[in-house]
Amino acid sequence: MTTGTIAAPGAVVRASGITGGLLAVLALLSAVAPFATDLYLPAFPQLAAELGADATGAQLTLTGFLVGVAAGQLLFGPLSDRFGRRGPLLAGAIALVVASAAAVVAPTLEILIAARVVQGLAGAAGMVLGRAVISDLATGPAAARAFSLMMIVGGVAPVIAPLVGGFISAPLGWRGVLAVVLAIAVAMLLAVLVVVRETHPASARARRTPGAATGARALRTRGYLGHALAFALAFAVMMAYISASPFLYQTMMGFDEVQYGLLFGVNALALMATSALSARLADRVAPRRLLGWGLTGSLAGAVLFLAIAVAGAPAPLLAVAVFVAVAPLGLVLGNATALAQAAAPGAAGLASAVLGALQFGLAALVSPLVGLGGETTAVPCGIVMAVSAAIALIAFQLAHSERTAVLASSTGRKDPDHCA
C-alpha cells in the first residue's frame, strides 16, 4: 500500500493541485460563516434597543443564521456533486452579498432575521465547497496538510471573532459590524471569481459521481461516520469553551476585559501553532496518528478541567486546563476532515455537507448546555467538554477498527502505523 494513503485500500494518493492562492481563498470561504456568527455578538444590546426587541428576539438573528448554515450545507454539497463546484459556489457568494446588504439596512427585526437565514444558507456554500475542492485536488498527506492549513483560519475564526467584535461594536454599532460582514462577503465573491476554477468537471462527474443510494451508503460506513463525528465533537469541545469563556474568565477568575482578550489570544495562537505543526508533519506522520494524538490530548485537558471544577480548586487552574484541551485540536480538525472526506470517494460534496451539518448542529446543541449551572460553577462546561472529547475518541477508534478489520481480511496483517 502506498505510504500515507487515507482512502480505501489500494487507492492511489493524488498529487496536490492546490496552490497557495487557492488555499488562502478556501480558508477565507471557511471563515465567512464563523465571522458572521460571532462578530456581532457584543452588539446584541444595541441591536435589541434600536429594533425594539428583547434578548430573545436578538438571539433569533443568531439562531436563524445557524439554521441557514446547516440547511445550506445539505443543499450545496449534493448540488455540487451533480453540477460542479464553481457554479453553486458563485451562486452562494452572490446570494451572500445580497443577504448581507439586506441585513445591514434591515428596518425591522423580522426582516433582519429573514436576511440572516438567507445569509447563513448562502454562506454555507463556501464552507462545504471549500472542503470539496480540496478533496477533488488531493488525497493522502497532501489533503491532510491542506485541510490543516485551512483550519488555521477556519478553526481559529470562531475564537477570534468575538474578540474582534468586542473592539469594533462600540465605535461602529451593530449595523457597522454587519457591514464588515458584508465587506467579507464581497471579498469572498471577488476571490471566487478570480481564483477558483472548476475542480469537478462534467467528465469527472460522469466517471466518478455515484447515485444517491451509493453516496448514502458511503456515508454510513464507520470510516466516514467515525471521522465525521470525531471532527464535529472536537469542534463541540471548542464551542463549549467559547460559550462559557466570558463567565469562566471574568466572573469566576476575576480577569478584566483586557486580560480576557489576552487569554483568548493565547488559546487562539496555540490552536494556530498546532494546526501549522500538523501541516508540517503531514508528509512524515500518518494523518490518522496525528488525529489520535490530538483527540487524546484534548480529552486529557477536558478531564483535567472537569476534575478542577468538581474539586473546587483555584479557578485560575481552569485556564490551564482549557489551554490543554483546546491546543491539541489543531491536530484534529484538519486530519479528521481529510480522513472523513477520503472515506466517501466520488461524493465529496455530500460528504462535506454532512460533515458541516454535524459540526454546526452539535455546536448549536452544546452552547446552551454549558450555562445550565449558572455563573457560579464550571462543572456543566467540564461535563460537556469531557463527554464530547470522549465520544470523539471512541468514534475515531471505531473508524480505525473497521479499517483494521478490512486490511486484516484482505492482507492477513494489521494496518501498519504508517498507513492512514
ZASE-126184 format. One record per residue (C-alpha): residue number from 1; residue in one letter; y, x, z. Coordinates in steps of 0.02 Angstrom, whole numbers, m for minus. Layout:
N
- k_r_Y_X_Z
- NUM_a_Y_X_Z
...
END
This chain:
420
- k_r_Y_X_Z
- 1_m_0_0_0
- 2_t_175_58_m37
- 3_t_261_127_115
- 4_g_391_9_187
- 5_t_335_m146_92
- 6_i_382_m306_179
- 7_a_317_m431_53
- 8_a_138_m485_28
- 9_p_1_m353_24
- 10_g_3_m263_m141
- 11_a_182_m309_m183
- 12_v_297_m176_m253
- 13_v_461_m132_m172
- 14_r_602_m158_m295
- 15_a_739_m29_m303
- 16_s_904_m95_m236
- 17_g_1034_m151_m363
- 18_i_1161_m181_m225
- 19_t_1324_m86_m243
- 20_g_1445_m53_m103
- 21_g_1570_m175_m177
- 22_l_1443_m314_m192
- 23_l_1383_m285_m14
- 24_a_1561_m295_50
- 25_v_1585_m462_m38
- 26_l_1421_m529_29
- 27_a_1474_m477_204
- 28_l_1637_m574_179
- 29_l_1537_m727_124
- 30_s_1431_m717_281
- 31_a_1586_m704_392
- 32_v_1684_m853_323
- 33_a_1591_m986_422
- 34_p_1592_m893_589
- 35_f_1779_m861_574
- 36_a_1811_m1042_526
- 37_t_1707_m1095_676
- 38_d_1781_m987_813
- 39_l_1952_m929_757
- 40_y_2046_m1088_805
- 41_l_1957_m1125_970
- 42_p_2101_m1057_1076
- 43_a_2218_m1178_985
- 44_f_2122_m1335_1037
- 45_p_2254_m1391_1165
- 46_q_2393_m1376_1034
- 47_l_2289_m1471_906
- 48_a_2249_m1613_1026
- 49_a_2429_m1630_1083
- 50_e_2502_m1636_906
- 51_l_2374_m1759_837
- 52_g_2370_m1868_992
- 53_a_2187_m1832_1029
- 54_d_2092_m1793_1186
- 55_a_1975_m1645_1213
- 56_t_1828_m1741_1141
- 57_g_1924_m1776_981
- 58_a_1970_m1594_961
- 59_q_1788_m1546_990
- 60_l_1736_m1662_849
- 61_t_1828_m1550_725
- 62_l_1709_m1410_775
- 63_t_1555_m1521_780
- 64_g_1595_m1588_607
- 65_f_1609_m1412_539
- 66_l_1441_m1360_613
- 67_v_1357_m1516_541
- 68_g_1430_m1472_372
- 69_v_1367_m1292_384
- 70_a_1190_m1346_425
- 71_a_1186_m1477_286
- 72_g_1269_m1361_161
- 73_q_1138_m1226_180
- 74_l_999_m1351_148
- 75_l_1095_m1411_m6
- 76_f_1148_m1248_m87
- 77_g_988_m1149_m56
- 78_p_869_m1258_m159
- 79_l_1004_m1287_m291
- 80_s_1021_m1100_m317
- 81_d_833_m1080_m342
- 82_r_845_m1206_m483
- 83_f_1014_m1171_m562
- 84_g_1051_m989_m515
- 85_r_1161_m911_m382
- 86_r_1333_m891_m461
- 87_g_1366_m1071_m515
- 88_p_1331_m1150_m345
- 89_l_1422_m1006_m259
- 90_l_1579_m1035_m363
- 91_a_1570_m1222_m334
- 92_g_1557_m1193_m148
- 93_a_1701_m1068_m148
- 94_i_1816_m1187_m242
- 95_a_1772_m1333_m128
- 96_l_1803_m1220_23
- 97_v_1979_m1179_m35
- 98_v_2020_m1364_m65
- 99_a_1948_m1419_103
- 100_s_2035_m1276_195
- 101_a_2203_m1327_119
- 102_a_2171_m1508_170
- 103_a_2134_m1453_348
- 104_v_2298_m1358_360
- 105_v_2404_m1509_311
- 106_a_2295_m1646_389
- 107_p_2412_m1780_461
- 108_t_2281_m1864_572
- 109_l_2130_m1814_673
- 110_e_2015_m1916_561
- 111_i_2071_m1826_404
- 112_l_2055_m1658_492
- 113_i_1876_m1698_544
- 114_a_1831_m1750_367
- 115_a_1909_m1591_297
- 116_r_1814_m1486_422
- 117_v_1648_m1568_374
- 118_v_1679_m1525_191
- 119_q_1740_m1353_242
- 120_g_1576_m1320_331
- 121_l_1474_m1391_189
- 122_a_1562_m1280_61
- 123_g_1571_m1126_171
- 124_a_1383_m1131_192
- 125_a_1364_m1083_9
- 126_g_1425_m907_42
- 127_m_1309_m881_189
- 128_v_1149_m948_110
- 129_l_1178_m874_m63
- 130_g_1231_m705_3
- 131_r_1059_m685_80
- 132_a_976_m750_m79
- 133_v_1070_m624_m188
- 134_i_1008_m480_m82
- 135_s_830_m547_m95
- 136_d_849_m555_m285
- 137_l_902_m374_m296
- 138_a_798_m283_m166
- 139_t_647_m290_m52
- 140_g_572_m171_74
- 141_p_682_m43_162
- 142_a_821_m69_34
- 143_a_834_m253_79
- 144_a_822_m218_266
- 145_r_962_m89_251
- 146_a_1072_m209_152
- 147_f_1046_m351_275
- 148_s_1082_m237_422
- 149_l_1244_m177_344
- 150_m_1294_m355_302
- 151_m_1258_m406_482
- 152_i_1386_m279_543
- 153_v_1515_m405_480
- 154_g_1419_m569_485
- 155_g_1340_m536_655
- 156_v_1498_m472_738
- 157_a_1613_m608_667
- 158_p_1563_m738_799
- 159_v_1603_m611_933
- 160_i_1770_m554_861
- 161_a_1838_m721_800
- 162_p_1880_m798_971
- 163_l_1967_m638_1022
- 164_v_2073_m634_863
- 165_g_2108_m820_881
- 166_g_2174_m791_1056
- 167_f_2304_m669_990
- 168_i_2365_m773_842
- 169_s_2353_m952_906
- 170_a_2511_m943_1013
- 171_p_2630_m875_878
- 172_l_2551_m967_730
- 173_g_2494_m1131_806
- 174_w_2334_m1220_756
- 175_r_2393_m1252_578
- 176_g_2437_m1069_559
- 177_v_2264_m1018_619
- 178_l_2184_m1137_493
- 179_a_2299_m1061_361
- 180_v_2219_m893_399
- 181_v_2050_m975_365
- 182_l_2123_m1040_200
- 183_a_2175_m862_155
- 184_i_1999_m801_190
- 185_a_1930_m940_80
- 186_v_2046_m889_m63
- 187_a_1990_m708_m43
- 188_m_1810_m767_m49
- 189_l_1839_m861_m212
- 190_l_1926_m713_m294
- 191_a_1791_m594_m236
- 192_v_1653_m704_m307
- 193_l_1745_m717_m474
- 194_v_1770_m530_m489
- 195_v_1616_m452_m409
- 196_v_1468_m570_m401
- 197_r_1361_m587_m556
- 198_e_1208_m696_m584
- 199_t_1057_m619_m498
- 200_h_935_m762_m531
- 201_p_950_m797_m718
- 202_a_855_m932_m813
- 203_s_719_m811_m865
- 204_a_684_m764_m683
- 205_r_689_m947_m629
- 206_a_562_m994_m761
- 207_r_450_m847_m716
- 208_r_459_m846_m527
- 209_t_527_m1007_m453
- 210_p_385_m1112_m384
- 211_g_385_m1300_m375
- 212_a_448_m1387_m220
- 213_a_274_m1401_m146
- 214_t_238_m1216_m173
- 215_g_404_m1166_m98
- 216_a_374_m1278_53
- 217_r_203_m1200_79
- 218_a_281_m1026_81
- 219_l_398_m1081_219
- 220_r_255_m1147_325
- 221_t_170_m977_339
- 222_r_175_m881_501
- 223_g_256_m737_410
- 224_y_408_m841_366
- 225_l_418_m955_518
- 226_g_390_m814_642
- 227_h_528_m704_573
- 228_a_646_m851_543
- 229_l_626_m910_723
- 230_a_647_m731_787
- 231_f_812_m721_691
- 232_a_877_m891_746
- 233_l_828_m870_929
- 234_a_902_m695_936
- 235_f_1064_m769_869
- 236_a_1049_m902_1005
- 237_v_1048_m764_1135
- 238_m_1214_m703_1067
- 239_m_1288_m878_1057
- 240_a_1238_m913_1238
- 241_y_1334_m757_1290
- 242_i_1485_m803_1184
- 243_s_1490_m982_1251
- 244_a_1478_m926_1432
- 245_s_1589_m773_1418
- 246_p_1756_m850_1473
- 247_f_1692_m905_1643
- 248_l_1575_m756_1661
- 249_y_1709_m625_1636
- 250_q_1863_m715_1702
- 251_t_1807_m844_1831
- 252_m_1656_m756_1905
- 253_m_1704_m573_1882
- 254_g_1891_m593_1902
- 255_f_1943_m499_1746
- 256_d_2109_m542_1663
- 257_e_2132_m584_1479
- 258_v_2156_m403_1426
- 259_q_2001_m344_1519
- 260_y_1905_m491_1447
- 261_g_1956_m437_1273
- 262_l_1905_m257_1307
- 263_l_1732_m310_1368
- 264_f_1713_m420_1215
- 265_g_1760_m272_1107
- 266_v_1635_m156_1191
- 267_n_1493_m276_1157
- 268_a_1550_m302_978
- 269_l_1557_m114_948
- 270_a_1382_m95_1021
- 271_l_1317_m228_903
- 272_m_1401_m143_756
- 273_a_1330_26_807
- 274_t_1151_m35_819
- 275_s_1168_m128_654
- 276_a_1227_34_572
- 277_l_1084_128_657
- 278_s_960_1_589
- 279_a_1027_26_413
- 280_r_1017_215_432
- 281_l_837_209_493
- 282_a_777_85_362
- 283_d_700_219_249
- 284_r_610_306_393
- 285_v_556_167_511
- 286_a_472_5_457
- 287_p_586_m147_473
- 288_r_451_m234_574
- 289_r_452_m94_703
- 290_l_642_m94_717
- 291_l_636_m283_741
- 292_g_507_m266_879
- 293_w_611_m135_969
- 294_g_767_m243_959
- 295_l_682_m402_1022
- 296_t_601_m308_1167
- 297_g_766_m229_1218
- 298_s_859_m394_1208
- 299_l_727_m481_1313
- 300_a_739_m344_1444
- 301_g_928_m369_1454
- 302_a_912_m558_1464
- 303_v_783_m549_1603
- 304_l_893_m425_1696
- 305_f_1040_m545_1678
- 306_l_938_m690_1747
- 307_a_873_m586_1893
- 308_i_1050_m532_1940
- 309_a_1112_m712_1928
- 310_v_970_m782_2034
- 311_a_985_m643_2166
- 312_g_1171_m669_2182
- 313_a_1202_m483_2154
- 314_p_1381_m422_2123
- 315_a_1448_m514_1973
- 316_p_1507_m357_1876
- 317_l_1323_m311_1857
- 318_l_1309_m460_1740
- 319_a_1423_m368_1618
- 320_v_1297_m225_1612
- 321_a_1153_m346_1583
- 322_v_1249_m433_1442
- 323_f_1275_m266_1357
- 324_v_1089_m227_1368
- 325_a_1044_m399_1297
- 326_v_1171_m401_1154
- 327_a_1170_m221_1091
- 328_p_988_m222_1029
- 329_l_1024_m375_920
- 330_g_1090_m255_788
- 331_l_909_m203_761
- 332_v_855_m385_749
- 333_l_967_m489_638
- 334_g_958_m389_477
- 335_n_774_m344_489
- 336_a_719_m519_537
- 337_t_815_m588_388
- 338_a_735_m463_269
- 339_l_559_m500_333
- 340_a_583_m688_327
- 341_q_654_m684_151
- 342_a_513_m571_90
- 343_a_384_m693_157
- 344_a_441_m825_31
- 345_p_448_m736_m138
- 346_g_513_m845_m279
- 347_a_601_m965_m159
- 348_a_740_m854_m92
- 349_g_871_m992_m93
- 350_l_762_m1116_1
- 351_a_706_m982_123
- 352_s_886_m932_156
- 353_a_937_m1114_178
- 354_v_806_m1148_312
- 355_l_849_m984_397
- 356_g_1032_m1032_409
- 357_a_996_m1210_465
- 358_l_887_m1145_606
- 359_q_1021_m1020_654
- 360_f_1162_m1145_670
- 361_g_1052_m1285_737
- 362_l_992_m1179_883
- 363_a_1167_m1109_911
- 364_a_1236_m1286_925
- 365_l_1095_m1330_1046
- 366_v_1112_m1184_1167
- 367_s_1303_m1178_1176
- 368_p_1324_m1328_1291
- 369_l_1171_m1284_1396
- 370_v_1248_m1127_1470
- 371_g_1380_m1229_1562
- 372_l_1263_m1352_1648
- 373_g_1284_m1267_1816
- 374_g_1473_m1269_1810
- 375_e_1580_m1114_1829
- 376_t_1504_m1052_1992
- 377_t_1335_m989_1931
- 378_a_1270_m890_1783
- 379_v_1090_m948_1808
- 380_p_1090_m1077_1665
- 381_c_1157_m945_1545
- 382_g_1024_m823_1604
- 383_i_886_m951_1580
- 384_v_945_m992_1403
- 385_m_958_m808_1355
- 386_a_790_m760_1432
- 387_v_695_m909_1359
- 388_s_772_m883_1187
- 389_a_733_m697_1187
- 390_a_554_m726_1249
- 391_i_515_m857_1117
- 392_a_592_m745_984
- 393_l_474_m604_1033
- 394_i_324_m722_1036
- 395_a_369_m788_863
- 396_f_381_m610_798
- 397_q_211_m568_870
- 398_l_134_m723_789
- 399_a_205_m673_620
- 400_h_134_m499_641
- 401_s_m37_m565_695
- 402_e_m53_m663_532
- 403_r_m10_m510_428
- 404_t_m132_m402_526
- 405_a_m271_m530_501
- 406_v_m237_m537_313
- 407_l_m244_m348_295
- 408_a_m398_m332_404
- 409_s_m493_m458_300
- 410_s_m441_m379_135
- 411_t_m449_m193_178
- 412_g_m560_m184_331
- 413_r_m424_m96_434
- 414_k_m274_m139_541
- 415_d_m99_m144_474
- 416_p_m26_31_486
- 417_d_136_53_577
- 418_h_224_123_425
- 419_c_197_m38_327
- 420_a_307_m185_365
END
